Amino acid sequence: MLVSDVVNTALMSIGALAPGETPNANDQALALLWANLDLDTLSAKKLSPLGLLHYLGTLSGAASYTFGTGQTWNVARPMKIKSASTIDANNIETEAKIVSAEEWMGIRDKTRVGLYVQSLLWDNGYPTGNIYVTPMPAAGNVSLWMYQEIVQFVNLTDAINLAPGFAACIVNRLALILCIPFGRPIPEGLPQMANDALVTISELQSEILGSSVPVGMQAPAPPPPGPKT
């Protein structure tokens, strides 16, 4: 499948493109922009087809570590850290609690040292951020399991390989979204198809990763009626 197949199928689904017709470059560029905006939304819903990313960050006794591409812990910024643990020199793994900012403020002594991280705070910085730990182990690694961002579409001619269920979800959601910028009426059944496709991949992610199933997509509001005659 090519990126253009996703874009053109969505356009055909709403009647903005006839079968066998070649869309103009401006229409394809606009549809590609909206496709990437929706991929960003799916990333925020933690529905990446890439699965969880595992990363080991080296501990050095510091209270905090810069986190992101090119930082002390050099890894692409995730959408969310799902779980964390400390692995010591003997490969003994101990779970660390990922805490909120409020919980972090409630820890009275953040200067403690120890063999294992008990509490870990990510400040959610973008494009890079900081991870704070307490106690502060002088050695070992922090093991992080993280939700990845979906890779955006670049060129219409690029080949893409999507996990089962994601192609229908992306095409149907894009078709529904494109009804607004292309001024097309919402085809009957399309909102349900888009929602069903989203629920399918949400349930699969939930069963495998233990994440919560996000709320289904709502249909865009139909265009306002014309003047009465």
N, CA, C and O of each residue as an XYZ file, in Angstrom:
916
protein
N       0.838     -1.192      0.000
C       0.000      0.000      0.000
C       0.877      1.248      0.000
O       1.888      1.310      0.699
N       0.475      2.244     -0.798
C       1.167      3.516     -0.829
C       0.388      4.557     -0.033
O      -0.805      4.389      0.220
N       1.060      5.619      0.355
C       0.370      6.717      1.035
C      -0.740      7.259      0.145
O      -1.813      7.611      0.635
N      -0.493      7.327     -1.146
C      -1.517      7.818     -2.075
C      -2.760      6.934     -2.066
O      -3.861      7.433     -2.297
N      -2.613      5.634     -1.805
C      -3.776      4.740     -1.724
C      -4.665      5.137     -0.555
O      -5.890      5.133     -0.676
N      -4.058      5.481      0.578
C      -4.826      5.920      1.743
C      -5.590      7.195      1.417
O      -6.793      7.291      1.661
N      -4.877      8.177      0.862
C      -5.470      9.477      0.556
C      -6.567      9.347     -0.498
O      -7.662      9.880     -0.320
N      -6.281      8.645     -1.592
C      -7.247      8.549     -2.685
C      -8.478      7.747     -2.293
O      -9.590      8.082     -2.703
N      -8.295      6.683     -1.499
C      -9.443      5.887     -1.056
C     -10.354      6.707     -0.165
O     -11.577      6.613     -0.267
N      -9.765      7.515      0.712
C     -10.569      8.385      1.572
C     -11.346      9.400      0.734
O     -12.519      9.660      1.001
N     -10.697      9.969     -0.274
C     -11.379     10.936     -1.133
C     -12.514     10.276     -1.918
O     -13.580     10.870     -2.084
N     -12.290      9.057     -2.400
C     -13.350      8.347     -3.120
C     -14.510      7.992     -2.202
O     -15.662      7.958     -2.635
N     -14.206      7.727     -0.926
C     -15.254      7.325      0.015
C     -16.273      8.430      0.253
O     -17.416      8.153      0.617
N     -15.868      9.677      0.048
C     -16.791     10.800      0.285
C     -17.249     11.439     -1.029
O     -17.891     12.489     -1.023
N     -16.915     10.801     -2.153
C     -17.358     11.310     -3.443
C     -16.578     12.499     -3.954
O     -17.022     13.175     -4.883
N     -15.408     12.773     -3.358
C     -14.571     13.876     -3.828
C     -13.651     13.433     -4.961
O     -12.941     14.249     -5.549
N     -13.667     12.143     -5.260
C     -12.830     11.584     -6.318
C     -13.552     10.385     -6.901
O     -14.027      9.522     -6.162
N     -13.637     10.325     -8.218
C     -14.286      9.190     -8.873
C     -13.283      8.067     -9.085
O     -12.093      8.331     -9.260
N     -13.744      6.811     -9.070
C     -12.832      5.698     -9.345
C     -12.135      5.874    -10.690
O     -12.782      6.158    -11.698
N     -10.821      5.706    -10.705
C     -10.051      5.865    -11.917
C      -9.629      7.293    -12.197
O      -8.809      7.537    -13.082
N     -10.183      8.247    -11.444
C      -9.826      9.653    -11.634
C      -8.539      9.966    -10.879
O      -8.292      9.409     -9.810
N      -7.734     10.839    -11.425
C      -6.497     11.263    -10.772
C      -6.744     12.564    -10.020
O      -7.127     13.560    -10.634
N      -6.533     12.580     -8.709
C      -6.763     13.826     -7.953
C      -5.694     14.860     -8.273
O      -4.566     14.517     -8.626
N      -6.063     16.130     -8.145
C      -5.049     17.154     -8.380
C      -4.120     17.248     -7.170
O      -4.453     16.799     -6.073
N      -2.953     17.840     -7.399
C      -1.908     17.866     -6.376
C      -2.357     18.618     -5.123
O      -1.997     18.241     -4.007
N      -3.154     19.695     -5.309
C      -3.587     20.470     -4.146
C      -4.525     19.661     -3.252
O      -4.424     19.719     -2.026
N      -5.432     18.909     -3.865
C      -6.346     18.071     -3.077
C      -5.579     16.998     -2.323
O      -5.865     16.738     -1.154
N      -4.620     16.378     -2.971
C      -3.834     15.339     -2.316
C      -2.999     15.915     -1.180
O      -2.866     15.289     -0.128
N      -2.437     17.098     -1.384
C      -1.627     17.721     -0.338
C      -2.482     18.060      0.880
O      -2.055     17.866      2.019
N      -3.695     18.568      0.634
C      -4.590     18.883      1.751
C      -4.995     17.616      2.492
O      -5.011     17.595      3.723
N      -5.321     16.565      1.753
C      -5.704     15.307      2.387
C      -4.537     14.715      3.165
O      -4.736     14.145      4.238
N      -3.321     14.842      2.637
C      -2.143     14.334      3.339
C      -1.923     15.086      4.649
O      -1.564     14.477      5.658
N      -2.135     16.399      4.644
C      -2.010     17.189      5.874
C      -2.974     16.691      6.933
O      -2.589     16.494      8.086
N      -4.239     16.485      6.546
C      -5.229     16.007      7.509
C      -4.940     14.582      7.959
O      -5.222     14.226      9.104
N      -4.379     13.761      7.072
C      -4.007     12.399      7.471
C      -2.958     12.434      8.573
O      -3.053     11.689      9.548
N      -1.968     13.290      8.423
C      -0.921     13.382      9.440
C      -1.444     13.974     10.746
O      -0.993     13.590     11.825
N      -2.389     14.904     10.656
C      -3.000     15.436     11.872
C      -3.732     14.325     12.629
O      -3.711     14.285     13.859
N      -4.373     13.431     11.889
C      -5.081     12.338     12.566
C      -4.117     11.294     13.102
O      -4.383     10.697     14.145
N      -2.995     11.056     12.414
C      -1.983     10.157     12.968
C      -1.466     10.705     14.298
O      -1.195      9.945     15.228
N      -1.333     12.023     14.380
C      -0.922     12.658     15.620
C      -1.958     12.412     16.717
O      -1.603     12.181     17.873
N      -3.236     12.462     16.350
C      -4.303     12.187     17.313
C      -4.243     10.738     17.795
O      -4.387     10.474     18.989
N      -4.032      9.802     16.872
C      -3.933      8.394     17.263
C      -2.728      8.168     18.175
O      -2.789      7.353     19.095
N      -1.638      8.885     17.922
C      -0.482      8.787     18.812
C      -0.857      9.248     20.218
O      -0.508      8.606     21.208
N      -1.573     10.370     20.291
C      -1.980     10.892     21.596
C      -2.921      9.930     22.315
O      -2.961      9.902     23.545
N      -3.673      9.148     21.558
C      -4.545      8.142     22.154
C      -3.777      6.872     22.526
O      -4.364      5.904     23.010
N      -2.466      6.883     22.297
C      -1.588      5.737     22.578
C      -2.001      4.524     21.758
O      -2.072      3.407     22.269
N      -2.275      4.763     20.465
C      -2.708      3.689     19.569
C      -1.723      3.496     18.426
O      -2.125      3.301     17.279
N      -0.444      3.550     18.739
C       0.564      3.354     17.701
C       0.647      1.886     17.288
O       0.664      1.005     18.148
N       0.698      1.610     15.970
C       0.877      0.218     15.529
C       2.289     -0.284     15.754
O       2.569     -1.457     15.506
N       3.195      0.586     16.223
C       4.581      0.190     16.431
C       4.784     -0.584     17.731
O       5.850     -1.161     17.945
N       3.777     -0.602     18.596
C       3.916     -1.298     19.867
C       4.726     -0.494     20.869
O       5.030      0.677     20.640
N       5.074     -1.132     21.983
C       5.837     -0.458     23.025
C       7.329     -0.448     22.690
O       7.861     -1.399     22.118
N       7.985      0.647     23.060
C       9.432      0.757     22.912
C      10.088      0.511     24.266
O       9.660      1.066     25.278
N      11.137     -0.332     24.283
C      11.875     -0.603     25.517
C      13.208      0.120     25.467
O      13.929      0.054     24.471
N      13.529      0.813     26.560
C      14.786      1.568     26.618
C      15.430      1.384     27.985
O      14.746      1.355     29.008
N      16.756      1.261     27.991
C      17.525      1.175     29.233
C      18.341      2.447     29.397
O      19.200      2.749     28.568
N      18.075      3.198     30.469
C      18.817      4.409     30.772
C      19.834      4.145     31.871
O      19.493      3.582     32.912
N      21.075      4.548     31.649
C      22.148      4.290     32.615
C      22.030      5.226     33.813
O      21.883      6.439     33.658
N      22.096      4.644     35.008
C      22.054      5.427     36.246
C      23.464      5.785     36.684
O      24.383      4.972     36.589
N      23.625      7.032     37.174
C      24.962      7.499     37.551
C      24.976      8.222     38.895
O      25.956      8.882     39.239
N      23.884      8.097     39.656
C      23.813      8.794     40.932
C      23.210     10.179     40.839
O      23.121     10.876     41.850
N      22.789     10.602     39.642
C      22.189     11.924     39.465
C      20.750     11.935     39.953
O      20.093     10.897     40.041
N      20.276     13.138     40.267
C      18.887     13.293     40.693
C      17.938     13.368     39.505
O      16.747     13.084     39.632
N      18.478     13.756     38.337
C      17.633     13.856     37.147
C      18.475     13.586     35.907
O      19.701     13.686     35.931
N      17.786     13.243     34.825
C      18.444     12.913     33.561
C      17.669     13.583     32.424
O      16.444     13.481     32.352
N      18.400     14.274     31.533
C      17.728     14.805     30.352
C      17.306     13.637     29.467
O      17.992     12.619     29.380
N      16.161     13.813     28.813
C      15.485     12.684     28.186
C      14.987     13.105     26.806
O      14.163     14.012     26.688
N      15.488     12.444     25.766
C      15.062     12.746     24.407
C      16.208     12.528     23.437
O      17.315     12.171     23.842
N      15.946     12.742     22.173
C      16.962     12.535     21.149
C      18.174     13.424     21.410
O      18.045     14.643     21.522
N      19.359     12.803     21.506
C      20.593     13.533     21.734
C      20.849     13.911     23.176
O      21.829     14.598     23.464
N      19.993     13.482     24.093
C      20.137     13.836     25.504
C      20.887     12.734     26.260
O      21.322     11.748     25.666
N      21.033     12.917     27.595
C      21.739     11.921     28.408
C      21.113     10.541     28.216
O      21.816      9.557     27.983
N      19.796     10.482     28.314
C      19.079      9.263     27.939
C      18.581      9.490     26.519
O      17.544     10.114     26.296
N      19.346      8.966     25.566
C      19.180      9.288     24.155
C      18.161      8.360     23.504
O      18.500      7.271     23.040
N      16.916      8.806     23.476
C      15.847      8.026     22.876
C      14.768      8.996     22.413
O      14.579     10.055     23.012
N      14.065      8.632     21.350
C      13.001      9.501     20.850
C      11.946      9.708     21.922
O      11.591      8.776     22.644
N      11.449     10.927     22.023
C      10.433     11.243     23.026
C       9.202     10.365     22.817
O       8.664     10.316     21.711
N       8.751      9.674     23.858
C       7.565      8.835     23.728
C       6.296      9.646     23.952
O       6.354     10.814     24.336
N       5.153      9.018     23.709
C       3.885      9.645     24.059
C       3.625      9.534     25.556
O       3.052     10.431     26.174
N       4.063      8.405     26.125
C       3.862      8.186     27.564
C       4.789      7.065     28.006
O       5.044      6.125     27.253
N       5.287      7.168     29.221
C       6.022      6.061     29.831
C       5.005      5.182     30.543
O       4.330      5.629     31.470
N       4.899      3.935     30.108
C       3.886      3.039     30.674
C       4.352      2.401     31.979
O       3.574      2.280     32.925
N       5.616      1.993     32.034
C       6.112      1.350     33.242
C       7.608      1.566     33.351
O       8.287      1.839     32.361
N       8.116      1.439     34.583
C       9.539      1.663     34.838
C      10.012      0.721     35.931
O       9.234      0.301     36.787
N      11.308      0.394     35.889
C      11.906     -0.442     36.923
C      13.401     -0.166     36.956
O      13.954      0.442     36.040
N      14.046     -0.623     38.027
C      15.501     -0.540     38.141
C      16.088     -1.934     37.964
O      15.571     -2.904     38.518
N      17.164     -2.032     37.193
C      17.884     -3.289     37.040
C      19.289     -3.088     37.599
O      20.052     -2.265     37.092
N      19.626     -3.837     38.638
C      20.929     -3.636     39.279
C      22.021     -4.451     38.576
O      21.764     -5.095     37.559
N      23.238     -4.418     39.125
C      24.386     -5.086     38.509
C      24.212     -6.596     38.443
O      24.851     -7.258     37.625
N      23.359     -7.145     39.291
C      23.099     -8.586     39.306
C      21.864     -8.960     38.485
O      21.365    -10.082     38.565
N      21.383     -7.997     37.696
C      20.188     -8.190     36.862
C      18.932     -8.462     37.680
O      17.994     -9.100     37.202
N      18.922     -7.974     38.910
C      17.711     -8.037     39.717
C      16.864     -6.815     39.391
O      17.331     -5.680     39.485
N      15.629     -7.055     39.010
C      14.750     -5.973     38.575
C      13.722     -5.651     39.643
O      13.071     -6.545     40.183
N      13.579     -4.359     39.948
C      12.645     -3.888     40.958
C      11.779     -2.789     40.369
O      12.294     -1.825     39.802
N      10.491     -2.925     40.497
C       9.565     -1.961     39.908
C       9.722     -0.582     40.540
O       9.924     -0.459     41.748
N       9.626      0.456     39.701
C       9.620      1.842     40.157
C       8.236      2.428     39.877
O       7.617      2.111     38.861
N       7.761      3.270     40.766
C       6.454      3.892     40.575
C       6.610      5.175     39.779
O       7.426      6.031     40.120
N       5.827      5.305     38.716
C       5.791      6.553     37.953
C       4.794      7.480     38.645
O       3.606      7.169     38.731
N       5.277      8.611     39.134
C       4.448      9.481     39.968
C       4.064     10.749     39.221
O       4.709     11.143     38.248
N       2.993     11.379     39.703
C       2.569     12.675     39.172
C       3.385     13.779     39.838
O       4.119     13.533     40.795
N       3.246     15.000     39.319
C       3.951     16.129     39.922
C       3.513     16.344     41.369
O       4.331     16.695     42.220
N       2.239     16.137     41.647
C       1.743     16.298     43.019
C       2.351     15.248     43.943
O       2.748     15.556     45.067
N       2.423     14.003     43.461
C       3.022     12.951     44.284
C       4.505     13.210     44.508
O       5.034     12.948     45.588
N       5.174     13.730     43.472
C       6.595     14.031     43.608
C       6.823     15.102     44.677
O       7.748     14.997     45.482
N       5.984     16.120     44.678
C       6.120     17.183     45.670
C       5.889     16.667     47.078
O       6.382     17.248     48.044
N       5.138     15.573     47.199
C       4.862     15.004     48.511
C       6.000     14.168     49.076
O       5.942     13.758     50.235
N       7.035     13.906     48.280
C       8.189     13.144     48.772
C       9.103     14.110     49.527
O       9.658     15.025     48.919
N       9.266     13.929     50.804
C       9.970     14.917     51.626
C      11.476     14.914     51.382
O      12.088     15.979     51.296
N      12.067     13.754     51.272
C      13.514     13.670     51.089
C      13.815     13.085     49.714
O      13.673     11.883     49.492
N      14.235     13.955     48.795
C      14.548     13.511     47.432
C      16.049     13.344     47.231
O      16.501     13.117     46.109
N      16.823     13.453     48.301
C      18.285     13.371     48.198
C      18.818     12.001     48.600
O      20.030     11.795     48.665
N      17.928     11.082     48.863
C      18.359      9.758     49.304
C      19.109      9.021     48.193
O      18.844      9.216     47.007
N      20.038      8.182     48.603
C      20.697      7.272     47.672
C      20.222      5.857     47.978
O      19.732      5.581     49.073
N      20.368      4.980     47.022
C      19.929      3.607     47.224
C      20.230      2.779     45.999
O      20.752      3.283     45.004
N      19.899      1.507     46.078
C      20.158      0.597     44.965
C      19.069      0.670     43.898
O      19.313      0.343     42.737
N      17.868      1.099     44.287
C      16.730      1.055     43.374
C      15.991      2.389     43.382
O      15.893      3.062     44.408
N      15.478      2.750     42.215
C      14.579      3.905     42.111
C      13.207      3.470     42.609
O      12.654      2.473     42.145
N      12.671      4.218     43.548
C      11.326      3.925     44.034
C      10.280      4.784     43.335
O       9.181      4.320     43.032
N      10.636      6.048     43.081
C       9.699      6.983     42.441
C      10.382      7.660     41.264
O      11.545      8.055     41.347
N       9.643      7.789     40.161
C      10.183      8.376     38.928
C       9.161      9.364     38.385
O       7.978      9.048     38.259
N       9.637     10.574     38.063
C       8.776     11.611     37.486
C       9.331     12.043     36.145
O      10.504     12.404     36.049
N       8.498     12.012     35.093
C       8.835     12.587     33.790
C       8.059     13.881     33.659
O       6.845     13.903     33.861
N       8.759     14.973     33.318
C       8.080     16.267     33.242
C       7.319     16.483     31.942
O       6.733     17.546     31.738
N       7.319     15.481     31.053
C       6.557     15.528     29.803
C       7.034     16.649     28.889
O       6.266     17.152     28.069
N       8.299     17.042     29.027
C       8.832     18.114     28.206
C       8.864     17.769     26.732
O       8.983     16.603     26.356
N       8.756     18.807     25.888
C       8.787     18.616     24.437
C       9.656     19.693     23.813
O       9.497     20.861     24.169
N      10.569     19.366     22.898
C      10.833     18.027     22.335
C      11.709     17.151     23.225
O      11.812     15.944     23.011
N      12.338     17.764     24.221
C      13.089     16.972     25.190
C      12.604     17.325     26.582
O      11.996     18.374     26.795
N      12.882     16.434     27.533
C      12.411     16.672     28.886
C      13.397     16.164     29.912
O      14.569     15.935     29.616
N      12.903     15.992     31.121
C      13.735     15.524     32.231
C      13.019     14.420     32.981
O      11.797     14.435     33.129
N      13.800     13.463     33.452
C      13.286     12.415     34.331
C      13.977     12.557     35.678
O      15.204     12.601     35.755
N      13.185     12.628     36.733
C      13.680     12.774     38.096
C      13.492     11.452     38.830
O      12.465     10.792     38.673
N      14.477     11.066     39.626
C      14.406      9.784     40.323
C      14.764      9.963     41.798
O      15.559     10.828     42.164
N      14.165      9.136     42.614
C      14.534      9.036     44.023
C      14.147      7.663     44.526
O      13.070      7.170     44.191
N      15.011      7.019     45.337
C      16.398      7.366     45.632
C      17.246      7.422     44.353
O      16.760      7.146     43.256
N      18.531      7.787     44.523
C      19.423      7.996     43.388
C      20.491      6.900     43.345
O      21.524      7.032     44.001
N      20.266      5.824     42.588
C      21.274      4.764     42.483
C      22.509      5.260     41.729
O      22.401      6.026     40.771
N      23.673      4.813     42.175
C      24.922      5.214     41.526
C      25.285      4.324     40.349
O      26.218      4.630     39.606
N      24.564      3.231     40.171
C      24.858      2.290     39.093
C      23.582      1.562     38.703
O      22.537      1.722     39.334
N      23.688      0.763     37.657
C      22.527      0.025     37.176
C      21.816      0.775     36.069
O      22.345      1.742     35.521
N      20.626      0.329     35.747
C      19.842      0.932     34.665
C      18.390      1.100     35.083
O      17.864      0.352     35.907
N      17.764      2.100     34.494
C      16.318      2.212     34.574
C      15.735      1.617     33.293
O      16.127      1.995     32.189
N      14.814      0.700     33.447
C      14.138      0.076     32.315
C      12.804      0.766     32.093
O      11.972      0.823     32.999
N      12.596      1.296     30.880
C      11.374      2.021     30.555
C      10.652      1.338     29.401
O      11.254      0.998     28.383
N       9.347      1.144     29.583
C       8.486      0.682     28.497
C       7.593      1.854     28.126
O       6.923      2.425     28.987
N       7.583      2.223     26.818
C       6.974      3.488     26.420
C       6.116      3.347     25.165
O       6.402      2.547     24.274
N       5.044      4.158     25.127
C       4.223      4.249     23.923
C       4.932      5.130     22.901
O       5.368      6.236     23.223
N       5.046      4.637     21.666
C       5.749      5.371     20.627
C       4.809      6.262     19.815
O       3.606      6.017     19.723
N       5.393      7.291     19.239
C       4.665      8.157     18.312
C       4.581      7.473     16.956
O       5.538      6.832     16.522
N       3.444      7.606     16.288
C       3.277      7.053     14.944
C       4.095      7.884     13.962
O       4.064      9.114     14.003
N       4.817      7.216     13.094
C       5.614      7.904     12.086
C       4.682      8.553     11.064
O       3.786      7.898     10.531
N       4.894      9.830     10.796
C       4.030     10.567      9.883
C       4.303     10.171      8.421
O       5.399      9.736      8.068
N       3.274     10.338      7.596
C       3.431     10.136      6.165
C       4.260     11.287      5.591
O       4.111     12.434      6.011
N       5.131     10.977      4.632
C       5.982     12.015      4.039
C       5.606     12.243      2.581
O       5.122     13.315      2.218
N       5.831     11.227      1.745
C       5.566     11.354      0.314
C       4.408     10.460     -0.092
O       4.244      9.361      0.438
N       3.615     10.932     -1.028
C       2.481     10.146     -1.500
C       2.919      8.837     -2.132
O       2.157      7.871     -2.158
N       4.142      8.801     -2.640
C       4.637      7.608     -3.317
C       5.302      6.617     -2.374
O       5.743      5.551     -2.804
N       5.379      6.963     -1.076
C       6.021      6.071     -0.110
C       5.159      4.841      0.160
O       3.938      4.944      0.285
N       5.798      3.685      0.248
C       5.105      2.452      0.624
C       4.981      2.398      2.146
O       5.914      2.762      2.861
N       3.843      1.949      2.631
C       3.618      1.834      4.072
C       3.158      0.420      4.396
O       2.483     -0.228      3.596
N       3.528     -0.039      5.565
C       3.153     -1.371      6.022
C       2.500     -1.215      7.385
O       3.180     -0.970      8.382
N       1.176     -1.359      7.427
C       0.409     -1.115      8.639
C       0.022     -2.429      9.310
O      -0.252     -3.426      8.642
N       0.003     -2.412     10.633
C      -0.429     -3.583     11.394
C      -1.893     -3.873     11.102
O      -2.634     -2.971     10.712
N      -2.329     -5.137     11.286
C      -3.724     -5.498     11.005
C      -4.703     -4.575     11.726
O      -4.553     -4.298     12.916
N      -5.702     -4.105     10.988
C      -6.742     -3.253     11.544
C      -6.480     -1.774     11.378
O      -7.419     -0.978     11.403
N      -5.218     -1.380     11.209
C      -4.903      0.047     11.171
C      -5.235      0.692      9.831
O      -5.582      1.872      9.793
N      -5.138     -0.048      8.734
C      -5.432      0.549      7.430
C      -6.881      1.023      7.374
O      -7.150      2.154      6.969
N      -7.818      0.159      7.780
C      -9.231      0.539      7.750
C      -9.499      1.709      8.686
O     -10.277      2.607      8.363
N      -8.851      1.693      9.847
C      -9.046      2.774     10.807
C      -8.575      4.099     10.226
O      -9.294      5.095     10.300
N      -7.389      4.125      9.653
C      -6.828      5.369      9.133
C      -7.632      5.870      7.941
O      -7.912      7.065      7.852
N      -8.010      4.980      7.019
C      -8.751      5.404      5.831
C     -10.137      5.916      6.206
O     -10.545      6.979      5.738
N     -10.868      5.180      7.042
C     -12.234      5.583      7.393
C     -12.263      6.862      8.217
O     -13.130      7.712      8.015
N     -11.318      7.004      9.146
C     -11.258      8.234      9.936
C     -10.894      9.423      9.040
O     -11.460     10.507      9.179
N      -9.947      9.213      8.123
C      -9.558     10.293      7.227
C     -10.728     10.700      6.336
O     -10.956     11.891      6.124
N     -11.468      9.728      5.815
C     -12.625     10.044      4.973
C     -13.629     10.904      5.739
O     -14.153     11.881      5.203
N     -13.890     10.545      6.973
C     -14.842     11.296      7.787
C     -14.340     12.715      8.044
O     -15.113     13.671      7.984
N     -13.065     12.846      8.324
C     -12.477     14.161      8.580
C     -12.529     15.037      7.332
O     -12.795     16.236      7.423
N     -12.273     14.436      6.154
C     -12.188     15.214      4.919
C     -13.533     15.760      4.451
O     -13.579     16.614      3.566
N     -14.620     15.279      5.034
C     -15.932     15.820      4.657
C     -16.005     17.322      4.913
O     -16.672     18.045      4.174
N     -15.327     17.790      5.949
C     -15.397     19.215      6.285
C     -14.571     20.062      5.316
O     -15.133     20.948      4.672
N     -13.243     19.827      5.181
C     -12.485     20.706      4.277
C     -12.895     20.588      2.815
O     -12.700     21.526      2.043
N     -13.465     19.440      2.423
C     -13.875     19.277      1.031
C     -15.360     19.592      0.821
O     -15.877     19.471     -0.290
N     -16.040     19.998      1.904
C     -17.428     20.407      1.785
C     -18.357     19.315      1.297
O     -19.301     19.585      0.553
N     -18.098     18.080      1.710
C     -18.900     16.944      1.258
C     -19.855     16.495      2.359
O     -19.511     16.553      3.540
N     -21.045     16.052      1.984
C     -21.947     15.483      3.000
C     -21.364     14.184      3.545
O     -20.658     13.462      2.841
N     -21.665     13.903      4.789
C     -21.146     12.693      5.418
C     -21.917     11.479      4.890
O     -23.129     11.397      5.090
N     -21.246     10.536      4.222
C     -21.957      9.360      3.705
C     -22.584      8.544      4.838
O     -22.019      8.410      5.923
N     -23.738      8.019      4.555
C     -24.415      7.185      5.544
C     -23.549      5.973      5.877
O     -23.025      5.301      4.988
N     -23.412      5.713      7.154
C     -22.647      4.560      7.614
C     -21.180      4.840      7.854
O     -20.513      4.063      8.537
N     -20.651      5.944      7.304
C     -19.223      6.224      7.474
C     -18.837      6.495      8.928
O     -17.817      5.978      9.383
N     -19.620      7.292      9.681
C     -19.236      7.494     11.086
C     -19.156      6.190     11.873
O     -18.261      6.017     12.701
N     -20.091      5.272     11.617
C     -20.064      3.996     12.327
C     -18.865      3.162     11.909
O     -18.247      2.500     12.743
N     -18.533      3.188     10.623
C     -17.363      2.446     10.152
C     -16.082      2.991     10.783
O     -15.208      2.226     11.192
N     -15.978      4.315     10.857
C     -14.791      4.921     11.454
C     -14.694      4.579     12.936
O     -13.617      4.272     13.446
N     -15.827      4.637     13.614
C     -15.832      4.331     15.047
C     -15.534      2.858     15.297
O     -14.764      2.525     16.197
N     -16.135      1.977     14.510
C     -15.903      0.539     14.688
C     -14.432      0.194     14.465
O     -13.867     -0.622     15.193
N     -13.814      0.814     13.463
C     -12.407      0.539     13.184
C     -11.524      1.007     14.332
O     -10.549      0.342     14.683
N     -11.871      2.168     14.923
C     -11.105      2.668     16.060
C     -11.257      1.753     17.269
O     -10.279      1.453     17.954
N     -12.480      1.313     17.529
C     -12.722      0.421     18.666
C     -11.979     -0.896     18.487
O     -11.466     -1.456     19.456
N     -11.917     -1.397     17.250
C     -11.223     -2.662     16.988
C      -9.763     -2.594     17.413
O      -9.286     -3.468     18.137
N      -9.049     -1.559     16.966
C      -7.635     -1.481     17.327
C      -7.466     -1.094     18.800
O      -6.479     -1.474     19.430
N      -8.427     -0.339     19.351
C      -8.351      0.015     20.771
C      -8.467     -1.217     21.651
O      -7.723     -1.376     22.619
N      -9.403     -2.082     21.308
C      -9.595     -3.298     22.094
C      -8.384     -4.209     21.986
O      -7.972     -4.823     22.970
N      -7.810     -4.296     20.783
C      -6.624     -5.129     20.609
C      -5.467     -4.597     21.446
O      -4.777     -5.367     22.113
N      -5.251     -3.276     21.414
C      -4.201     -2.675     22.224
C      -4.450     -2.918     23.705
O      -3.519     -3.208     24.457
N      -5.692     -2.801     24.117
C      -6.037     -2.985     25.523
C      -5.759     -4.411     25.978
O      -5.234     -4.631     27.069
N      -6.117     -5.384     25.132
C      -5.902     -6.786     25.494
C      -4.421     -7.119     25.616
O      -4.023     -7.908     26.473
N      -3.607     -6.513     24.754
C      -2.184     -6.847     24.730
C      -1.393     -6.014     25.724
O      -0.557     -6.539     26.459
N      -1.661     -4.701     25.743
C      -0.842     -3.778     26.520
C      -1.467     -3.366     27.843
O      -0.797     -2.775     28.690
N      -2.753     -3.676     28.027
C      -3.399     -3.302     29.279
C      -3.812     -1.857     29.342
O      -4.144     -1.355     30.416
N      -3.800     -1.156     28.188
C      -4.202      0.249     28.190
C      -5.713      0.350     28.116
O      -6.394     -0.589     27.705
N      -6.231      1.511     28.523
C      -7.663      1.722     28.487
C      -8.111      1.980     27.053
O      -7.350      2.516     26.248
N      -9.337      1.601     26.737
C      -9.881      1.807     25.402
C     -10.363      3.242     25.292
O     -11.226      3.655     26.067
N      -9.820      4.034     24.330
C     -10.240      5.427     24.216
C     -11.655      5.552     23.689
O     -12.207      4.613     23.115
N     -12.227      6.710     23.889
C     -13.573      6.981     23.409
C     -13.557      7.005     21.895
O     -12.622      7.522     21.284
N     -14.597      6.441     21.288
C     -14.674      6.411     19.836
C     -14.801      7.792     19.234
O     -15.174      8.756     19.904
N     -14.484      7.864     17.961
C     -14.500      9.132     17.251
C     -15.921      9.574     16.974
O     -16.762      8.767     16.578
N     -16.191     10.846     17.180
C     -17.490     11.396     16.871
C     -17.484     11.949     15.449
O     -16.467     12.461     14.980
N     -18.602     11.845     14.778
C     -18.695     12.358     13.416
C     -18.629     13.873     13.422
O     -19.147     14.513     14.337
N     -17.983     14.467     12.389
C     -18.006     15.922     12.302
C     -19.434     16.420     12.133
O     -20.284     15.724     11.579
N     -19.685     17.621     12.611
C     -21.028     18.188     12.470
C     -21.333     18.408     11.004
O     -20.466     18.866     10.259
N     -22.549     18.091     10.568
C     -22.900     18.303      9.164
C     -22.919     19.791      8.842
O     -23.108     20.612      9.740
N     -22.724     20.156      7.558
C     -22.791     21.570      7.177
C     -24.142     22.148      7.521
O     -25.137     21.423      7.507
N     -24.212     23.459      7.836
C     -25.493     24.071      8.165
C     -26.429     24.060      6.954
O     -25.966     24.138      5.816
N     -27.744     23.962      7.189
C     -28.683     23.941      6.062
C     -28.666     25.279      5.309
O     -28.368     26.327      5.881
N     -28.987     25.216      4.039
C     -29.058     26.434      3.233
C     -30.295     27.256      3.575
O     -31.146     26.803      4.339
N     -30.400     28.442      3.025
C     -31.553     29.294      3.319
C     -32.838     28.665      2.815
O     -32.863     28.004      1.776
N     -33.919     28.886      3.583
C     -35.222     28.353      3.180
C     -35.763     29.138      1.986
O     -35.560     30.345      1.859
N     -36.451     28.411      1.129
C     -37.031     29.073     -0.033
C     -38.545     28.993      0.040
O     -39.234     29.494     -0.850
